[in-house]
Amino acid sequence: MLGKCFRIAMFLIDAIIFYVILSRKLSGPRFAINQPVRGSEETQVDPDVAKEKSLVEGICHSGTFENYSLVARNVHKYYGDVFAVRHINLALRKSECLGLLGVNGAGKTTTFQALAGLSSCSLGEVHSANLTLASDLRKVKYGQTLL
């Protein structure tokens, strides 16, 4: 009797393991929404986005950061092969407030962490006043507030 119960238990365990493995294989990749699309970029850019990028490029080329509390130029954040944030360009004037809206997983928290120096940018640069976030992190953090 004990041998039959053991065999039945082992059969059930094997069936559960087989079911889990098979269901994971058939369901496809998890989190496919965040997978990078290699070799394709959006061809149409919103006019406001293009205007902001042009403003940021002008500020960075001329080095006139004193009227802006934060300037982010072409900021990217990768986790392995997954893009979390791509092509962030913004110039935040003094006394302006920034808020981000988006669906879950859009990269809002990652963007704020990169802009505040809580995590490093994979590519791009962030300036606060005349300081660069990558090299002057302590000085930049002294004058910023993140809520």
Summary of the structure (lengths in Angstrom):
residues: 147
radius of gyration: 23.8
end to end distance: 65.1
largest distance: 85.5
contacts: 325
relative contact order: 0.12
helix: 40%
strand: 22%
